[in-house]
Amino acid sequence: MWHVNLISKAFLFVVFYCVLLSDVRSQSRTDLGIPDIPGYKTIKGDFHMHTVFSDGKVWPTTRVEEAWREGLDVIAITDHIEYRPFIKEGDHNIAYDLAKPTADRLGIMLIKGSEITRREMPPGHLNAIFLTDANELEKDDWRDALRAARDQGAFIFWNHPGWSRQQKDTTLWWDEHSWMLENNLMHGIEVASGLDQAYYPEAHIWALEKGLTMMGTTDIHNPIGMDYNFAMGEKRAMTLIFAKEFTESALRDALFAKRTVACYQDNFYGNQEYLEALFKASLQIQEVHKRGNRFSVKVYNPTSIPIKILKAPGNEDKDFFRWLTIAPRAYDNFTIVAPEGATDDFVDVKWIIENYKVSPGKSLPVIMRLEAKP
């Protein structure tokens, strides 16, 4: 008995120390600088993470404090329903309940979620968020678990479809996933996941073809500083959600409407409409001056993500850079030489935004009008 009590006391001490340490560290928040786009607020979120109430290594409040420090606005703790190696029984809502007061204090929106876990394919692992009671998902048949989530109005997405442990040789779409789609039991898909440290091109294609919302998540289990070297500029995967306001209902509406962009390793993945709006909101044209046929341009990148620009075909009558990377929170200058004798006070250029991915192997094309001011 004394041995059990000693272990229990040691566990409680570790938990207390981790909570205290994380609270001290939560005093500094990173501003990611990612702008709103016309008509919408840009909400930064991670909807796939674990705590000691499944197979994660941290207390629920730590996930909130990590997210706050790293500049996120919304998270969902999605502990496994079926796999709980540390705390094997109990209420599946407990991680949410423990984390909610800290989330409220820090201004982080906390969404109730869970992961429906099947080790083999199909169906694999799926997350359900915007739940009212996670306990209702504890079903023997995964189909019944998904129906229980749907009946609560949940948004359901397929996790890490290219995970090598489940799909060793190639990433497949199974008949069961078609059934889920047809029965309103799958609404999104992870196109990038921190679990594999991977971008899944197949998932990107499926999202476009089948009308699924694109998600980027960490699937974090360890303390996040163990998996990401923030001091070296690494960034956690996340989803950008374009919502009409910062409320849970507006966020849910945006996810169902597919107004998202997945962010992973300094790349954005999404539908062209939202990628273009995000790029044009992110690149700030500070100054444009014209002398003769030469335009001198000064730009600023207010975000924490570099902007990588390539010269596109169709600029043969103009002379300017072949490629340009505008570093995070940095200014840059360049010159565009228009045709001799050009009289317009503006110049139109065609660019490819290399790290804004509209589909596998294809980056965002844009036409920019740069207008000189008196």
C-alpha positions in Angstrom: 0.0 0.0 0.0 2.8 2.4 0.9 4.3 1.8 -2.6 1.0 2.8 -4.3 0.7 5.9 -2.1 4.3 6.9 -2.9 3.6 6.6 -6.7 0.4 8.6 -6.3 2.2 11.3 -4.4 5.0 11.4 -7.0 2.5 11.6 -9.8 0.6 14.5 -8.1 3.9 16.3 -7.5 4.9 16.0 -11.1 1.5 17.3 -12.2 1.7 20.2 -9.8 5.2 21.1 -10.9 4.2 21.0 -14.6 1.2 23.2 -14.0 3.2 25.7 -12.0 6.0 25.7 -14.6 3.6 26.1 -17.5 1.8 29.0 -15.7 5.1 30.8 -15.2 6.1 30.4 -18.9 2.7 31.5 -20.1 3.4 35.1 -19.5 4.8 35.8 -23.0 2.5 35.3 -26.0 3.8 35.1 -29.6 2.1 37.3 -32.2 1.9 35.3 -35.4 0.9 38.5 -37.3 -1.4 36.6 -39.6 -4.0 39.1 -40.9 -7.8 39.0 -41.3 -9.1 38.7 -44.9 -11.9 40.8 -46.3 -15.2 39.9 -44.7 -13.7 37.5 -42.2 -11.6 37.2 -39.0 -8.6 34.9 -39.3 -8.7 32.5 -36.3 -5.7 30.3 -35.7 -6.4 26.8 -34.3 -5.2 23.3 -33.6 -7.9 20.7 -33.3 -5.9 17.5 -32.6 -4.0 17.1 -29.4 -3.7 14.7 -26.4 -3.3 14.8 -22.7 -2.7 12.2 -19.9 -6.4 11.3 -20.2 -5.4 9.3 -23.3 -1.8 8.8 -24.5 -0.5 12.3 -24.1 2.2 13.3 -21.6 0.8 16.6 -20.2 -2.1 17.9 -18.1 -5.0 19.5 -20.0 -4.2 23.0 -18.7 -0.8 22.7 -20.2 -2.2 22.3 -23.7 -4.1 25.6 -23.3 -1.1 27.5 -22.0 1.1 26.1 -24.8 -1.5 27.3 -27.4 -1.7 30.7 -25.8 2.1 31.2 -25.8 2.3 30.1 -29.4 -0.3 32.6 -30.6 -3.3 30.3 -31.2 -6.8 31.4 -30.7 -8.7 28.1 -30.5 -7.9 24.5 -29.7 -9.7 21.2 -29.2 -8.3 18.5 -26.9 -9.1 15.3 -28.6 -8.2 12.4 -26.3 -8.8 8.9 -27.6 -12.1 7.3 -26.7 -10.8 3.8 -27.1 -7.1 4.1 -26.0 -6.3 5.4 -22.5 -3.1 3.8 -21.3 -2.6 6.1 -18.3 -6.0 6.7 -16.9 -8.1 3.8 -18.2 -11.6 4.7 -16.9 -13.7 7.8 -16.2 -15.6 10.6 -17.8 -14.4 11.3 -21.4 -15.2 15.0 -20.9 -12.8 15.5 -18.0 -9.9 17.0 -20.0 -12.2 19.7 -21.4 -13.7 20.3 -17.9 -10.2 20.7 -16.4 -8.9 23.0 -19.1 -11.9 25.2 -19.6 -11.2 27.7 -16.7 -7.7 28.2 -17.9 -8.9 28.7 -21.4 -11.4 31.3 -20.3 -8.8 33.1 -18.3 -6.4 33.3 -21.2 -9.0 34.1 -23.9 -8.5 30.8 -25.7 -11.6 29.3 -27.2 -11.8 25.6 -26.1 -13.8 23.3 -28.2 -15.0 19.9 -26.8 -13.7 17.0 -28.9 -12.6 13.4 -28.9 -10.8 11.0 -31.2 -12.5 7.9 -32.5 -9.7 5.4 -32.8 -9.5 2.2 -34.8 -6.0 0.8 -35.2 -6.5 -0.8 -38.6 -7.7 0.6 -41.9 -10.5 1.3 -42.6 -11.6 3.6 -41.1 -8.5 4.7 -39.2 -8.7 7.6 -36.7 -11.2 10.4 -36.8 -11.7 13.5 -34.7 -15.1 14.8 -33.7 -15.3 18.4 -32.4 -18.1 20.6 -31.1 -19.4 17.7 -29.0 -21.8 18.1 -26.2 -21.0 14.8 -24.4 -17.9 12.8 -25.5 -19.1 9.8 -23.4 -21.8 9.1 -26.1 -19.0 8.2 -28.5 -18.0 5.1 -26.6 -19.4 2.5 -29.0 -18.3 -0.9 -30.1 -19.0 -0.2 -33.8 -17.2 2.8 -35.2 -20.2 3.6 -37.4 -22.3 4.0 -34.2 -19.7 6.3 -32.7 -19.7 8.5 -35.8 -23.5 8.7 -35.8 -23.4 9.7 -32.1 -21.0 12.5 -32.9 -23.1 13.6 -35.9 -26.3 13.6 -33.8 -24.5 16.2 -31.5 -23.8 18.4 -34.5 -20.1 17.5 -34.5 -17.6 18.4 -37.2 -15.8 15.2 -38.1 -12.5 14.9 -39.9 -10.1 12.1 -41.0 -6.8 12.2 -39.1 -3.4 11.6 -40.7 -4.7 9.6 -43.7 -1.1 8.9 -44.9 0.1 7.6 -41.5 2.7 5.0 -42.3 1.7 2.7 -39.4 -1.8 2.3 -41.0 -1.1 2.7 -44.7 2.5 1.4 -45.1 3.0 1.5 -48.9 0.4 4.0 -50.3 -2.4 6.2 -49.1 -5.8 4.9 -50.1 -9.3 6.1 -50.0 -11.5 3.2 -48.9 -15.1 2.4 -49.6 -15.9 3.0 -45.9 -14.7 6.7 -46.4 -17.1 7.1 -49.3 -19.9 5.7 -47.0 -19.0 8.3 -44.4 -19.0 11.1 -46.9 -22.4 10.0 -48.3 -23.9 9.8 -44.8 -22.7 13.2 -43.5 -20.1 11.5 -41.2 -17.0 13.1 -42.5 -16.5 16.8 -43.2 -12.8 17.4 -43.2 -9.4 15.8 -43.7 -5.9 16.5 -42.3 -3.7 17.6 -45.2 -0.8 18.1 -42.8 0.0 16.5 -39.5 2.7 16.8 -36.9 2.3 13.1 -36.1 4.3 12.2 -39.3 5.8 15.6 -39.7 4.2 15.3 -43.1 2.1 16.9 -45.8 -0.2 14.4 -47.4 -0.7 15.3 -51.1 -3.3 12.6 -51.6 -5.4 14.2 -48.8 -5.0 17.6 -50.5 -6.4 16.1 -53.7 -9.3 14.4 -51.9 -10.2 17.7 -50.1 -10.4 19.5 -53.5 -12.3 16.6 -55.3 -14.7 15.6 -52.6 -15.4 19.0 -51.0 -13.6 18.3 -47.6 -12.4 21.0 -45.3 -8.6 21.2 -45.2 -7.0 20.8 -41.7 -3.5 21.2 -40.3 -2.9 19.9 -36.8 0.0 18.9 -34.5 -1.5 15.7 -33.1 0.8 16.6 -30.2 1.4 14.0 -27.4 4.6 15.3 -25.7 5.1 18.7 -24.2 5.2 20.7 -27.4 8.7 22.0 -26.8 10.0 18.5 -27.2 8.7 18.1 -30.7 9.2 21.7 -32.0 12.4 23.7 -31.7 10.9 27.2 -31.5 14.2 28.8 -30.8 15.3 27.7 -34.3 12.2 29.1 -35.9 10.1 25.9 -36.1 6.4 26.5 -36.0 3.6 24.2 -34.9 1.1 23.0 -37.6 -2.2 24.8 -37.4 -5.5 25.5 -39.2 -6.4 29.1 -40.2 -10.2 29.5 -40.1 -11.9 32.4 -41.7 -15.0 33.2 -39.6 -17.4 36.1 -39.5 -16.7 36.6 -35.8 -14.8 35.1 -32.9 -17.5 32.9 -31.6 -17.9 29.1 -31.4 -20.9 29.1 -33.7 -19.2 31.3 -36.3 -16.1 29.0 -36.1 -18.3 25.9 -36.6 -20.0 27.6 -39.6 -16.7 28.4 -41.2 -15.4 24.8 -40.8 -18.5 23.4 -42.4 -18.3 26.0 -45.2 -14.6 24.9 -45.9 -13.2 28.4 -45.2 -9.8 27.2 -44.0 -6.1 27.1 -44.9 -3.7 24.5 -43.4 -0.4 25.9 -42.3 2.6 23.6 -42.0 6.4 24.2 -42.2 6.1 27.7 -43.7 3.6 26.5 -46.3 -0.1 27.2 -46.7 -2.4 24.7 -48.3 -5.9 25.6 -49.3 -8.5 26.6 -51.9 -7.2 29.3 -54.3 -9.9 31.8 -53.2 -8.7 31.9 -49.6 -5.0 31.6 -50.4 -5.2 34.6 -52.7 -7.1 36.6 -50.1 -4.6 35.7 -47.4 -1.6 36.5 -49.6 -3.0 39.9 -50.6 -3.7 40.7 -46.9 -0.2 39.6 -45.9 1.9 41.4 -48.4 1.8 45.1 -47.5 2.8 47.5 -50.3 4.5 50.3 -48.4 5.8 52.5 -51.3 5.8 52.6 -55.1 7.7 55.3 -56.9 8.1 55.8 -60.6 10.9 57.5 -62.5 10.8 57.1 -66.2 9.9 53.5 -66.9 11.3 52.3 -63.5 9.1 51.4 -60.5 10.8 51.2 -57.1 8.8 49.2 -54.7 9.0 48.7 -50.9 7.1 45.9 -49.3 6.6 44.6 -45.8 5.7 41.1 -44.5 3.9 41.5 -41.1 3.5 37.7 -40.5 5.6 35.0 -38.9 5.7 33.1 -42.3 8.1 34.0 -45.1 6.5 35.0 -48.5 8.3 33.3 -51.4 7.6 34.9 -54.8 8.6 33.5 -58.2 8.4 35.4 -61.5 5.6 33.8 -63.6 5.4 33.5 -67.4 3.7 36.5 -69.0 6.2 39.2 -67.8 8.4 39.1 -70.9 8.0 42.9 -71.4 9.2 43.7 -67.9 12.5 43.2 -66.1 12.5 42.3 -62.4 13.6 39.5 -60.0 13.3 35.8 -60.8 12.6 35.0 -57.2 12.2 36.9 -53.9 11.8 35.7 -50.3 10.4 38.3 -47.9 11.4 37.2 -44.5 9.0 37.3 -41.5 8.3 40.8 -40.2 10.8 42.2 -42.7 10.9 44.9 -45.3 12.2 44.4 -48.8 12.8 46.5 -51.9 12.9 45.7 -55.6 12.7 47.5 -59.0 10.5 46.7 -61.9 11.6 48.1 -65.3 8.6 48.5 -67.6 8.8 48.8 -71.4 10.6 51.9 -72.7 8.2 54.9 -73.0 5.6 53.5 -70.6 3.4 56.3 -69.4 1.0 54.6 -67.0 1.5 55.3 -63.3 1.0 51.6 -62.5 2.5 48.3 -63.6 0.9 44.8 -63.6 3.1 41.9 -62.8 2.4 38.1 -62.7 3.8 36.2 -59.8 3.7 32.6 -58.4 3.5 32.5 -54.6 5.7 29.5 -54.1 4.7 28.6 -50.5 1.0 29.0 -51.0 -0.1 25.6 -52.4 -3.4 25.4 -54.3 -2.9 21.7 -55.1 0.0 19.2 -55.0 2.8 20.6 -57.1 0.9 23.8 -58.0 1.4 27.2 -56.2 -0.8 30.2 -56.1 -0.7 32.5 -59.3 -1.5 36.1 -58.7 -1.6 39.3 -60.8 -0.4 42.4 -58.8 -1.0 46.0 -59.8 1.7 48.2 -58.3 0.6 51.8 -58.5 2.9 54.8 -58.0 1.7 57.5 -55.7 2.5 61.2 -56.1 
